[in-house]
Amino acid sequence: MTSTVPRPRSRFRARNLAQPTIALLLMVFLLGVPFWLVVVTAGKNQAEALNPSLTLPTKWNLLENFSQVIQDGRMVKAFFGSLVIMVPSVLGVLILGSMASWILARRKDKRTSFIYALGISGIVLPPAVVTIVLLLRQMGLAGTAPGMIGVYMGMYMSTVIFFVTGFVRTIPYELEEAARVDGAGPVRIFIQIILPLLGPTLATATILICLYIWNDVFYALFVIGGRIDTLPLNLYQVASAGLYLQNWHLIFAYIVLMSLPLLITFAVMQRKIISGITGGAVK
């Protein structure tokens, strides 16, 4: 009789433990180290922050640096400027994008498939900045908030269509048929049936679009050209003007304050964001 050799389970257990451990260490290194550098530099004085490092400050000046940034950097005005641009852009692209996604998900003909492919092509095709600026000048919207809002809505409509269309396809069509039997029209069906079910997916799209718009300085610089202050554009301007010249502690303190609204939003909407990614984007 031949004896069977037991499989070395310890080797498989070690391999199963090694993979998540390596992934966790890489995540800590790639995300934790830059985050730690920003926080500790924001808490230092000018002399210690002249050469940014990972060492702790001898005395934490975080609150003092925050106060100086808010007072000298026109941060409050820039904060409201970012809100004026971001809130209408996000609301507009979510409403129009979800309505378009509902139609694209329910129709199965070739023309609709072509429109869907054209709609999500904006994810991989970069916008032409020169063409956008020239078009806005012809329309009289260059340097205005409506012009910037229209640019952002056009840029990120593809993201909403990509996320929402896949999720709408998982919603049973019988819900809409039952509503039509009860006399509901398309607008009522969308608002009362479809839109409440899109909560997790819209939360995912919201945080992604907010992240893009909140941190954008490139398109804001060319479209509004400093006529409206936003947080990243204001940071670029005051740093270029010499207000924060060699004041790395103020620059990093500005970055920390600018990132707080998004961090709070992500913490509040974390569960919906994760369920939206798993429920809609992979369909």
C-alpha positions as CSV (number, residue, x, y, z in Angstrom):
1,M,0.0,0.0,0.0
2,T,1.2,3.5,-0.9
3,S,1.0,6.1,1.8
4,T,-0.5,9.5,0.9
5,V,1.7,12.5,1.8
6,P,-0.4,15.3,3.5
7,R,-0.3,18.6,1.7
8,P,1.8,21.3,3.4
9,R,-1.0,23.6,4.6
10,S,1.4,25.8,6.5
11,R,2.9,26.9,3.1
12,F,-0.4,27.9,1.7
13,R,-1.3,29.7,5.0
14,A,1.9,31.6,4.8
15,R,1.3,32.5,1.2
16,N,-2.3,33.7,2.0
17,L,-1.0,35.9,4.8
18,A,1.9,37.2,2.8
19,Q,-0.2,38.7,0.0
20,P,-2.5,40.9,2.1
21,T,0.5,41.9,4.3
22,I,2.5,43.1,1.3
23,A,-0.6,44.9,-0.1
24,L,-1.2,46.6,3.3
25,L,2.5,47.7,3.6
26,L,2.4,49.1,0.0
27,M,-0.8,51.0,0.8
28,V,0.7,52.4,4.0
29,F,3.9,53.5,2.1
30,L,2.1,55.0,-0.9
31,L,-0.7,56.8,1.0
32,G,0.5,57.0,4.6
33,V,3.9,58.5,4.0
34,P,2.7,61.5,1.9
35,F,-0.2,62.1,4.3
36,W,2.2,62.1,7.2
37,L,4.6,64.5,5.4
38,V,1.7,66.9,4.8
39,V,0.4,66.9,8.3
40,V,3.8,67.2,10.1
41,T,5.0,69.9,7.8
42,A,1.8,71.9,8.3
43,G,2.5,71.8,12.0
44,K,6.0,73.1,11.9
45,N,7.4,76.7,11.9
46,Q,9.0,78.3,8.9
47,A,12.6,77.3,9.8
48,E,11.8,73.6,10.4
49,A,9.6,73.4,7.3
50,L,12.2,74.9,5.0
51,N,13.4,71.4,4.1
52,P,10.3,69.2,4.4
53,S,10.9,65.9,6.2
54,L,9.0,63.2,8.1
55,T,10.3,64.3,11.5
56,L,8.0,65.6,14.1
57,P,8.0,69.4,14.8
58,T,9.6,70.5,18.1
59,K,6.5,72.5,18.8
60,W,3.1,72.0,17.0
61,N,2.0,75.2,15.3
62,L,-0.9,73.7,13.4
63,L,-3.6,76.0,14.6
64,E,-1.4,79.1,14.2
65,N,-0.6,78.1,10.7
66,F,-4.3,77.5,9.9
67,S,-5.2,80.9,11.3
68,Q,-2.5,82.7,9.3
69,V,-3.6,80.9,6.1
70,I,-7.2,81.8,6.6
71,Q,-6.4,85.5,7.3
72,D,-3.6,86.2,4.7
73,G,-4.5,83.8,2.0
74,R,-8.1,84.9,1.2
75,M,-9.2,81.3,1.8
76,V,-12.7,82.1,2.9
77,K,-13.5,83.9,-0.3
78,A,-11.9,81.0,-2.3
79,F,-13.9,78.4,-0.4
80,F,-17.2,80.0,-1.3
81,G,-15.9,80.4,-4.9
82,S,-15.3,76.7,-5.1
83,L,-18.8,76.0,-3.7
84,V,-20.4,78.3,-6.3
85,I,-18.6,76.4,-9.1
86,M,-18.8,72.8,-7.6
87,V,-22.4,72.6,-6.3
88,P,-24.3,73.5,-9.5
89,S,-21.9,71.5,-11.6
90,V,-22.4,68.3,-9.5
91,L,-26.1,68.7,-9.2
92,G,-26.5,69.4,-12.9
93,V,-24.4,66.5,-14.1
94,L,-26.0,64.1,-11.7
95,I,-29.6,65.0,-12.7
96,L,-29.0,65.2,-16.5
97,G,-26.6,62.2,-16.4
98,S,-29.0,60.0,-14.4
99,M,-31.9,60.8,-16.7
100,A,-29.8,60.1,-19.8
101,S,-28.6,56.8,-18.2
102,W,-32.1,55.7,-17.5
103,I,-33.1,56.1,-21.2
104,L,-29.8,54.5,-22.4
105,A,-30.3,51.5,-20.1
106,R,-33.9,50.7,-21.2
107,R,-33.4,51.0,-25.0
108,K,-31.6,48.1,-26.7
109,D,-31.4,49.3,-30.4
110,K,-28.1,50.0,-32.2
111,R,-28.5,53.7,-32.2
112,T,-28.8,53.8,-28.4
113,S,-25.7,51.6,-28.1
114,F,-23.8,54.0,-30.3
115,I,-25.0,57.0,-28.2
116,Y,-23.9,55.2,-25.0
117,A,-20.5,54.5,-26.5
118,L,-20.2,58.1,-27.5
119,G,-21.4,59.2,-24.1
120,I,-18.8,57.3,-22.1
121,S,-16.0,58.1,-24.6
122,G,-15.3,61.2,-22.5
123,I,-13.7,59.1,-19.9
124,V,-10.7,58.3,-22.1
125,L,-10.7,61.3,-24.5
126,P,-9.2,64.4,-23.0
127,P,-11.0,67.7,-23.6
128,A,-9.4,70.2,-26.0
129,V,-8.6,73.2,-23.8
130,V,-8.0,75.6,-26.7
131,T,-11.3,74.7,-28.3
132,I,-13.2,75.1,-25.1
133,V,-11.7,78.6,-24.4
134,L,-12.4,79.8,-27.9
135,L,-16.0,78.4,-27.8
136,L,-16.7,80.1,-24.5
137,R,-15.4,83.4,-25.8
138,Q,-17.7,83.2,-28.8
139,M,-20.6,82.5,-26.4
140,G,-19.6,85.3,-24.0
141,L,-19.1,82.8,-21.2
142,A,-15.3,83.0,-20.8
143,G,-14.3,84.0,-17.3
144,T,-17.7,83.4,-15.8
145,A,-19.1,80.9,-13.4
146,P,-21.8,79.6,-15.9
147,G,-19.0,78.9,-18.4
148,M,-17.0,77.0,-15.9
149,I,-20.0,75.0,-14.7
150,G,-20.8,74.1,-18.3
151,V,-17.3,72.9,-18.9
152,Y,-17.3,70.7,-15.8
153,M,-20.7,69.2,-16.6
154,G,-19.6,68.4,-20.1
155,M,-16.3,66.8,-18.8
156,Y,-17.8,64.6,-16.2
157,M,-21.1,63.6,-17.8
158,S,-19.4,60.5,-19.1
159,T,-18.5,59.4,-15.5
160,V,-22.2,59.6,-14.4
161,I,-23.4,57.8,-17.5
162,F,-20.9,55.0,-17.0
163,F,-21.8,54.4,-13.4
164,V,-25.5,54.9,-13.5
165,T,-26.4,53.0,-16.7
166,G,-25.0,49.7,-15.4
167,F,-26.9,50.1,-12.2
168,V,-30.2,50.9,-13.9
169,R,-30.0,47.7,-15.9
170,T,-30.2,45.8,-12.7
171,I,-33.5,47.5,-11.6
172,P,-36.5,45.2,-12.6
173,Y,-38.5,46.7,-15.4
174,E,-41.7,45.4,-13.8
175,L,-41.5,48.3,-11.3
176,E,-41.9,50.8,-14.1
177,E,-44.6,48.8,-15.8
178,A,-46.6,48.7,-12.5
179,A,-46.2,52.5,-12.2
180,R,-47.4,53.0,-15.7
181,V,-50.5,50.9,-15.0
182,D,-51.2,53.2,-12.1
183,G,-51.1,56.2,-14.5
184,A,-47.6,57.5,-13.7
185,G,-45.8,59.4,-16.4
186,P,-42.1,59.3,-17.3
187,V,-41.1,62.2,-15.0
188,R,-43.0,60.7,-12.0
189,I,-41.5,57.2,-12.6
190,F,-38.0,58.6,-12.7
191,I,-38.4,60.8,-9.6
192,Q,-40.4,58.4,-7.4
193,I,-39.0,55.0,-8.5
194,I,-35.7,55.2,-10.3
195,L,-34.0,58.1,-8.5
196,P,-34.4,56.7,-5.0
197,L,-32.8,53.4,-6.1
198,L,-29.8,55.3,-7.5
199,G,-28.6,56.5,-4.1
200,P,-25.4,54.4,-3.7
201,T,-24.3,54.9,-7.3
202,L,-25.0,58.6,-7.3
203,A,-23.0,58.8,-4.0
204,T,-20.0,57.2,-5.7
205,A,-20.3,59.5,-8.7
206,T,-20.7,62.5,-6.4
207,I,-17.5,62.0,-4.4
208,L,-15.5,61.3,-7.6
209,I,-16.8,64.4,-9.4
210,C,-16.4,66.6,-6.3
211,L,-12.8,65.3,-6.0
212,Y,-12.0,66.3,-9.6
213,I,-13.7,69.7,-9.4
214,W,-12.5,70.6,-5.9
215,N,-8.8,70.0,-6.8
216,D,-8.8,71.3,-10.4
217,V,-6.5,74.2,-11.2
218,F,-5.7,73.5,-14.8
219,Y,-9.1,74.1,-16.5
220,A,-10.1,76.8,-13.9
221,L,-6.9,78.7,-14.8
222,F,-7.7,78.8,-18.5
223,V,-11.5,79.2,-18.4
224,I,-12.1,81.7,-15.5
225,G,-8.5,83.0,-15.5
226,G,-8.5,84.2,-11.8
227,R,-11.8,86.2,-12.2
228,I,-13.4,83.8,-9.7
229,D,-11.3,82.5,-6.8
230,T,-11.4,78.7,-6.1
231,L,-9.2,77.0,-3.5
232,P,-6.6,75.4,-5.7
233,L,-6.5,78.4,-8.1
234,N,-6.1,80.8,-5.1
235,L,-3.3,78.6,-3.7
236,Y,-1.5,78.8,-7.1
237,Q,-1.9,82.5,-7.3
238,V,-0.8,83.4,-3.7
239,A,2.2,81.0,-4.1
240,S,3.2,82.5,-7.4
241,A,2.9,86.0,-6.0
242,G,5.4,85.2,-3.3
243,L,3.1,85.3,-0.3
244,Y,4.0,81.6,0.5
245,L,7.5,81.8,-0.9
246,Q,9.6,79.3,1.0
247,N,6.8,79.0,3.5
248,W,6.1,75.3,3.1
249,H,4.4,75.2,6.5
250,L,1.7,77.6,5.1
251,I,1.4,75.7,1.8
252,F,0.8,72.4,3.5
253,A,-1.5,73.9,6.1
254,Y,-3.6,75.3,3.1
255,I,-3.6,71.8,1.6
256,V,-4.8,70.3,4.8
257,L,-7.7,72.8,5.2
258,M,-8.6,72.4,1.5
259,S,-8.8,68.6,1.9
260,L,-11.0,68.6,5.0
261,P,-14.4,69.0,3.3
262,L,-13.7,66.1,0.9
263,L,-12.4,63.9,3.8
264,I,-15.5,64.6,5.8
265,T,-17.8,63.9,2.8
266,F,-16.0,60.6,2.1
267,A,-16.3,59.5,5.7
268,V,-20.0,60.2,5.8
269,M,-20.8,58.6,2.5
270,Q,-18.3,55.7,2.7
271,R,-20.8,52.8,2.8
272,K,-22.8,54.2,-0.1
273,I,-19.7,54.8,-2.1
274,I,-18.5,51.2,-1.7
275,S,-21.9,49.7,-2.5
276,G,-22.2,52.0,-5.5
277,I,-18.9,50.9,-7.0
278,T,-19.7,47.2,-6.5
279,G,-23.3,47.5,-7.6
280,G,-23.0,49.6,-10.7
281,A,-19.6,50.0,-12.1
282,V,-18.9,46.3,-12.7
283,K,-22.2,45.5,-14.4
